[in-house]
Amino acid sequence: MNKTILITGAGGAIGSMVAYKAALKKYNIVMHYRTSEKNCRELAQQLGNFGAKVICVQGDITKKEDRSAIVQTALETFGGIDVLINNAGSALYGLFTEQSDAEIESLIYTDLTAQMLFTQAVLPHMLSKRAGSIVNISSVWGLTGGAGETVYSAAKAGLIGFTKALAKEMAGGGIRVNCVAPGCVQSKMTSHFTPEEKQSICEDIPLGRFGDALEIAESILFIAEQSYTTGQVFSPNGGMVI
């Protein structure tokens, strides 16, 4: 029987490539989206041509009722969730001193709290069969901090701490928890950079370029499937952090 993977934020660059790689590996795929319905449904149709079983589920993971509905739909459709990829998130750029309480609280809730709560919604089903793999998507800024992205960096650093602690808690239940912390990737989230800013960033990356979403997706699926790996943070970043 094919395993089932649930990908939050599957309409984005990285999430869609995780779905693509999962289809090639014959997973059943649950693609979650909040607003990118067109992207998800077009991709689902394409993946169906590979023989993959794919469903798209809309929801706002910051809302409890949506989290429950997404998980329930996955269970009713495929009978279980074997792999969870916590990929949904947003960014907040600008000087920390100029950001409002509401902006800070919203980003922390979206990029950290909601990820934890979504995981909490999935865990009972993994624990019931004493098997499962969770991959949290952090960022290189969660490792080093990024000027102009202070709150985002704090949330992504929190995901790393969450990964390590949960891995210790869940190991006895047969569940592995790991983290991928990508460097700069060509995506909507980095589209605000000017060509000059991108060039400047690339000068600090030994491989001299931004990463591709497919490269990150390959890392995510790789670590998700490693049976003797838990509590680890893998950072494909072109040598940006060594």
KEKE-3310 file (N, C-alpha, C; in steps of 0.2 Angstrom, whole numbers, plus 5000, padded with zeros to 4 digits):
npx = (5004:5003:5011:5005:5007:5006:5006:5008:5005:5006:5005:5015:5032:5042:5034:5026:5035:5039:5028:5028:5040:5036:5025:5032:5038:5028:5019:5003:4995:4992:4988:4989:4982:4980:4977:4981:4973:4972:4985:4987:4977:4980:4993:4990:4982:4992:5000:4992:4993:5004:5000:4998:4989:4980:4974:4967:4966:4958:4962:4965:4978:4980:4968:4959:4948:4950:4962:4958:4949:4957:4966:4956:4950:4961:4963:4951:4951:4963:4966:4976:4990:5006:5018:5022:5024:5028:5026:5020:5019:5024:5031:5040:5046:5058:5062:5064:5061:5051:5040:5023:5014:5004:5008:5020:5015:5006:5014:5023:5013:5008:5020:5026:5018:5006:5011:5016:5004:4997:5004:5002:4989:4990:4998:4991:4986:4997:5004:4995:4998:5011:5021:5029:5034:5040:5043:5049:5049:5061:5073:5088:5090:5084:5095:5105:5100:5093:5096:5084:5074:5070:5059:5054:5066:5066:5055:5058:5069:5063:5056:5066:5070:5058:5058:5069:5066:5053:5057:5064:5054:5045:5052:5051:5038:5039:5040:5048:5056:5062:5071:5072:5082:5082:5093:5094:5081:5075:5060:5043:5044:5056:5056:5055:5067:5079:5088:5101:5102:5100:5112:5122:5119:5122:5136:5140:5138:5146:5143:5138:5125:5107:5096:5087:5070:5067:5078:5078:5067:5070:5079:5071:5062:5072:5077:5065:5063:5073:5077:5085:5086:5083:5078:5086:5094:5095:5103:5102:5111:5120:5132:5132:5131:5143)
npy = (4994:5011:5025:5039:5057:5072:5089:5105:5121:5119:5125:5134:5137:5128:5119:5114:5107:5097:5090:5085:5077:5068:5062:5055:5045:5038:5041:5043:5059:5073:5089:5104:5120:5138:5150:5148:5141:5138:5135:5123:5114:5113:5108:5096:5089:5087:5079:5068:5062:5055:5044:5046:5047:5061:5074:5090:5102:5115:5128:5137:5136:5143:5142:5132:5124:5123:5116:5104:5100:5098:5088:5077:5076:5070:5058:5052:5050:5043:5035:5037:5046:5046:5054:5070:5086:5101:5115:5127:5145:5162:5178:5193:5208:5221:5234:5230:5238:5246:5238:5232:5227:5219:5214:5207:5197:5190:5185:5176:5168:5162:5156:5148:5145:5140:5129:5120:5117:5111:5100:5094:5090:5080:5071:5061:5051:5046:5041:5031:5021:5019:5025:5036:5051:5067:5083:5098:5114:5126:5139:5146:5158:5155:5148:5157:5170:5185:5200:5213:5204:5200:5195:5184:5176:5173:5165:5155:5150:5145:5134:5125:5123:5117:5105:5098:5095:5089:5078:5070:5067:5060:5049:5036:5033:5029:5039:5050:5066:5079:5093:5104:5117:5129:5138:5154:5154:5153:5160:5165:5171:5177:5186:5199:5205:5215:5214:5219:5217:5203:5199:5203:5195:5183:5184:5181:5168:5152:5143:5152:5156:5157:5144:5131:5127:5113:5107:5109:5102:5089:5087:5088:5076:5066:5067:5065:5051:5044:5032:5031:5043:5057:5072:5081:5094:5099:5109:5115:5126:5131:5133:5144:5144:5137)
npz = (5000:4996:5004:5013:5010:5018:5013:5019:5013:4999:4987:4985:4979:4984:4991:4980:4973:4982:4981:4968:4968:4977:4970:4960:4968:4971:4981:4990:4989:4999:4996:5004:5003:5005:4999:4986:4975:4961:4957:4965:4960:4946:4947:4954:4944:4934:4941:4943:4930:4931:4938:4951:4966:4971:4982:4984:4997:5005:5017:5032:5042:5054:5060:5071:5068:5054:5053:5059:5050:5038:5042:5045:5032:5025:5032:5030:5016:5012:5023:5032:5038:5034:5032:5036:5030:5036:5029:5026:5027:5030:5027:5034:5031:5035:5046:5063:5073:5067:5066:5070:5085:5081:5068:5072:5081:5072:5063:5070:5075:5063:5057:5067:5079:5073:5065:5075:5081:5071:5069:5081:5079:5070:5076:5085:5076:5070:5081:5085:5076:5078:5070:5059:5050:5052:5044:5047:5040:5040:5040:5033:5040:5052:5058:5058:5059:5051:5045:5045:5044:5057:5065:5057:5057:5071:5072:5064:5070:5081:5076:5074:5087:5092:5083:5088:5101:5100:5093:5103:5112:5104:5099:5105:5102:5089:5079:5069:5069:5059:5052:5039:5033:5022:5012:5002:4991:4974:4973:4977:4989:4989:4980:4981:4982:4974:4958:4960:4974:4975:4968:4976:4987:4982:4980:4993:4994:4993:4982:4973:4969:4970:4977:4969:4969:4967:4971:4985:4988:4985:4996:5006:5005:5005:5019:5025:5023:5029:5040:5051:5056:5066:5074:5068:5059:5043:5031:5016:5007:4998:5003:5010:5024:5034)
capx = (5000:5007:5011:5002:5011:5002:5011:5005:5008:5008:5005:5021:5038:5045:5028:5024:5041:5039:5022:5030:5045:5032:5022:5037:5039:5021:5015:4997:4997:4987:4991:4985:4983:4976:4974:4983:4969:4973:4991:4987:4973:4983:4998:4987:4980:4998:5003:4988:4995:5010:4997:4998:4982:4981:4968:4969:4962:4959:4961:4969:4981:4980:4962:4958:4943:4953:4967:4955:4946:4962:4968:4951:4950:4967:4962:4945:4953:4968:4966:4981:4995:5013:5023:5019:5028:5026:5029:5016:5022:5024:5037:5039:5052:5058:5066:5061:5058:5045:5034:5018:5013:4999:5012:5024:5011:5003:5020:5025:5008:5008:5026:5028:5013:5002:5015:5016:4997:4995:5008:4998:4983:4992:5001:4987:4985:5004:5005:4991:5001:5018:5025:5027:5039:5038:5049:5048:5053:5064:5076:5095:5089:5083:5101:5110:5097:5094:5094:5078:5069:5071:5053:5054:5071:5064:5050:5061:5073:5058:5054:5072:5070:5053:5060:5074:5062:5048:5060:5065:5047:5041:5056:5048:5032:5040:5039:5054:5055:5068:5070:5076:5082:5085:5096:5090:5079:5071:5053:5039:5046:5062:5054:5055:5074:5081:5093:5107:5102:5102:5119:5125:5118:5125:5143:5141:5136:5151:5141:5137:5118:5101:5094:5081:5065:5067:5084:5076:5062:5074:5082:5065:5060:5077:5077:5059:5063:5079:5074:5089:5088:5078:5080:5092:5093:5099:5102:5105:5111:5125:5138:5131:5133:5147)
capy = (5000:5017:5029:5046:5063:5079:5095:5111:5126:5115:5129:5138:5134:5122:5114:5110:5103:5091:5086:5082:5072:5063:5058:5051:5040:5034:5043:5047:5066:5078:5096:5109:5127:5143:5154:5146:5135:5137:5132:5117:5110:5112:5103:5089:5086:5085:5073:5062:5059:5050:5039:5048:5049:5068:5078:5097:5104:5122:5129:5142:5132:5146:5141:5126:5120:5121:5111:5098:5097:5096:5081:5073:5074:5066:5052:5049:5049:5039:5030:5038:5051:5043:5059:5077:5092:5108:5120:5133:5150:5169:5182:5199:5211:5228:5235:5227:5244:5249:5233:5233:5221:5214:5211:5202:5192:5187:5181:5171:5163:5158:5152:5144:5142:5135:5123:5116:5115:5107:5094:5091:5088:5074:5066:5055:5046:5043:5037:5025:5015:5019:5026:5042:5055:5074:5087:5105:5118:5132:5143:5147:5163:5152:5146:5163:5177:5189:5208:5215:5198:5198:5191:5178:5173:5171:5160:5149:5147:5142:5128:5121:5120:5112:5099:5094:5093:5084:5072:5066:5065:5055:5043:5030:5031:5027:5045:5054:5073:5082:5100:5107:5125:5131:5145:5158:5150:5157:5159:5171:5174:5181:5190:5206:5207:5218:5211:5221:5213:5196:5198:5204:5189:5177:5185:5178:5160:5149:5141:5158:5156:5155:5137:5129:5123:5106:5104:5109:5096:5083:5086:5086:5069:5062:5067:5062:5044:5041:5028:5031:5050:5061:5078:5084:5100:5099:5116:5115:5133:5133:5134:5151:5143:5131)
capz = (5000:4995:5009:5011:5013:5018:5013:5020:5009:4993:4981:4984:4975:4988:4992:4974:4971:4986:4979:4962:4970:4981:4965:4957:4973:4972:4987:4990:4991:5001:4995:5007:5001:5008:4993:4979:4973:4954:4957:4967:4956:4940:4948:4955:4938:4931:4945:4941:4924:4933:4941:4958:4969:4974:4983:4986:5003:5007:5024:5035:5047:5060:5063:5074:5064:5047:5054:5060:5044:5034:5044:5044:5025:5023:5035:5026:5009:5012:5029:5037:5036:5035:5032:5037:5029:5038:5024:5025:5031:5027:5029:5036:5030:5037:5052:5069:5077:5064:5065:5075:5089:5077:5063:5075:5083:5067:5059:5075:5075:5057:5056:5073:5083:5069:5063:5081:5082:5065:5071:5086:5076:5066:5080:5087:5071:5069:5087:5085:5072:5080:5064:5055:5049:5051:5042:5048:5035:5044:5035:5035:5045:5059:5061:5059:5060:5045:5046:5041:5045:5064:5068:5053:5060:5077:5071:5061:5075:5086:5073:5075:5094:5092:5080:5092:5107:5099:5091:5109:5114:5099:5096:5108:5098:5082:5075:5068:5067:5057:5050:5033:5034:5016:5011:4998:4985:4969:4975:4978:4996:4988:4974:4983:4981:4967:4955:4963:4980:4973:4966:4983:4991:4979:4982:4999:4994:4989:4975:4969:4966:4974:4976:4966:4974:4966:4975:4992:4989:4985:5002:5011:5004:5007:5026:5028:5022:5032:5045:5057:5057:5069:5078:5064:5055:5037:5028:5009:5007:4994:5007:5014:5031:5034)
cpx = (5004:5006:5008:5006:5006:5007:5007:5009:5010:5008:5011:5027:5040:5040:5026:5029:5041:5033:5024:5035:5041:5028:5026:5039:5033:5018:5008:4998:4991:4990:4986:4987:4978:4972:4976:4980:4971:4980:4991:4983:4976:4989:4995:4985:4986:5001:4999:4990:5001:5007:4996:4991:4983:4975:4971:4964:4963:4958:4966:4972:4981:4973:4961:4954:4946:4958:4964:4952:4951:4964:4962:4950:4955:4965:4956:4946:4957:4969:4972:4986:5002:5018:5019:5025:5025:5029:5026:5019:5022:5030:5035:5046:5052:5061:5061:5057:5052:5039:5030:5017:5009:5003:5017:5020:5008:5008:5022:5019:5008:5014:5029:5022:5008:5005:5015:5009:4994:4998:5004:4992:4984:4994:4997:4987:4992:5005:5001:4994:5009:5023:5023:5034:5037:5044:5046:5052:5055:5067:5083:5095:5087:5090:5106:5107:5098:5092:5089:5072:5070:5065:5053:5060:5070:5059:5053:5066:5069:5057:5060:5072:5064:5054:5064:5070:5057:5051:5062:5059:5044:5045:5053:5042:5033:5040:5046:5052:5061:5066:5075:5076:5086:5088:5091:5088:5075:5063:5049:5041:5053:5062:5055:5062:5075:5086:5100:5107:5103:5109:5123:5125:5122:5133:5145:5140:5142:5149:5139:5130:5113:5100:5088:5076:5065:5073:5082:5071:5065:5077:5077:5063:5066:5077:5071:5059:5069:5077:5078:5091:5082:5082:5086:5089:5098:5098:5106:5105:5117:5132:5138:5133:5137:5150)
cpy = (5006:5021:5036:5051:5069:5084:5101:5117:5123:5119:5133:5134:5128:5117:5110:5106:5096:5087:5082:5076:5066:5059:5053:5045:5036:5035:5044:5054:5070:5085:5101:5116:5132:5147:5152:5140:5133:5133:5125:5112:5109:5107:5096:5086:5083:5079:5067:5059:5054:5044:5040:5049:5056:5071:5085:5099:5111:5123:5134:5138:5136:5146:5134:5121:5119:5116:5104:5095:5095:5089:5076:5071:5069:5059:5048:5047:5043:5034:5032:5044:5048:5049:5066:5082:5098:5113:5126:5139:5157:5172:5189:5203:5218:5228:5233:5233:5247:5244:5233:5227:5216:5211:5205:5196:5187:5182:5175:5166:5158:5154:5148:5141:5137:5129:5118:5113:5110:5100:5090:5088:5081:5069:5060:5049:5042:5038:5031:5019:5015:5020:5033:5046:5063:5078:5094:5109:5125:5136:5144:5153:5161:5149:5152:5170:5181:5196:5209:5209:5195:5193:5184:5174:5169:5165:5154:5146:5143:5135:5123:5118:5115:5105:5095:5091:5088:5077:5067:5064:5059:5049:5036:5028:5030:5033:5049:5061:5076:5089:5101:5114:5127:5137:5149:5154:5154:5155:5165:5175:5178:5185:5197:5209:5210:5214:5212:5217:5206:5194:5199:5198:5183:5178:5182:5170:5157:5146:5146:5159:5155:5147:5137:5125:5116:5103:5104:5103:5090:5081:5085:5079:5065:5061:5064:5054:5040:5038:5029:5039:5054:5066:5082:5090:5100:5106:5116:5123:5135:5135:5141:5150:5137:5130)
cpz = (5000:5002:5007:5014:5013:5018:5014:5015:5002:4987:4980:4980:4978:4989:4986:4972:4975:4983:4972:4963:4973:4976:4962:4962:4975:4978:4985:4993:4993:5001:4998:5004:5005:5003:4986:4976:4966:4954:4959:4963:4949:4941:4950:4949:4934:4934:4944:4935:4925:4937:4949:4960:4973:4976:4985:4992:5005:5014:5027:5042:5054:5063:5065:5069:5057:5048:5055:5054:5039:5035:5043:5037:5023:5026:5031:5019:5008:5018:5034:5034:5039:5036:5032:5035:5031:5034:5024:5029:5027:5030:5031:5036:5032:5044:5058:5072:5074:5063:5071:5079:5085:5072:5066:5077:5078:5064:5064:5075:5069:5056:5061:5076:5079:5067:5069:5082:5077:5067:5076:5084:5072:5070:5082:5082:5069:5075:5087:5081:5074:5074:5061:5055:5048:5049:5043:5043:5039:5038:5038:5040:5052:5062:5062:5060:5053:5047:5042:5041:5052:5066:5064:5056:5067:5077:5069:5066:5080:5083:5074:5082:5095:5089:5085:5098:5106:5096:5097:5112:5110:5097:5099:5105:5091:5077:5075:5066:5065:5054:5044:5033:5027:5016:5006:4992:4981:4971:4976:4985:4995:4982:4975:4982:4974:4964:4958:4970:4980:4972:4972:4987:4988:4980:4988:5000:4990:4982:4970:4966:4971:4972:4972:4970:4973:4970:4982:4993:4989:4992:5007:5011:5006:5015:5029:5028:5026:5039:5052:5058:5060:5073:5074:5060:5049:5033:5021:5007:5002:4997:5011:5021:5031:5041)
residu = (MET:ASN:LYS:THR:ILE:LEU:ILE:THR:GLY:ALA:GLY:GLY:ALA:ILE:GLY:SER:MET:VAL:ALA:TYR:LYS:ALA:ALA:LEU:LYS:LYS:TYR:ASN:ILE:VAL:MET:HIS:TYR:ARG:THR:SER:GLU:LYS:ASN:CYS:ARG:GLU:LEU:ALA:GLN:GLN:LEU:GLY:ASN:PHE:GLY:ALA:LYS:VAL:ILE:CYS:VAL:GLN:GLY:ASP:ILE:THR:LYS:LYS:GLU:ASP:ARG:SER:ALA:ILE:VAL:GLN:THR:ALA:LEU:GLU:THR:PHE:GLY:GLY:ILE:ASP:VAL:LEU:ILE:ASN:ASN:ALA:GLY:SER:ALA:LEU:TYR:GLY:LEU:PHE:THR:GLU:GLN:SER:ASP:ALA:GLU:ILE:GLU:SER:LEU:ILE:TYR:THR:ASP:LEU:THR:ALA:GLN:MET:LEU:PHE:THR:GLN:ALA:VAL:LEU:PRO:HIS:MET:LEU:SER:LYS:ARG:ALA:GLY:SER:ILE:VAL:ASN:ILE:SER:SER:VAL:TRP:GLY:LEU:THR:GLY:GLY:ALA:GLY:GLU:THR:VAL:TYR:SER:ALA:ALA:LYS:ALA:GLY:LEU:ILE:GLY:PHE:THR:LYS:ALA:LEU:ALA:LYS:GLU:MET:ALA:GLY:GLY:GLY:ILE:ARG:VAL:ASN:CYS:VAL:ALA:PRO:GLY:CYS:VAL:GLN:SER:LYS:MET:THR:SER:HIS:PHE:THR:PRO:GLU:GLU:LYS:GLN:SER:ILE:CYS:GLU:ASP:ILE:PRO:LEU:GLY:ARG:PHE:GLY:ASP:ALA:LEU:GLU:ILE:ALA:GLU:SER:ILE:LEU:PHE:ILE:ALA:GLU:GLN:SER:TYR:THR:THR:GLY:GLN:VAL:PHE:SER:PRO:ASN:GLY:GLY:MET:VAL:ILE)
# end
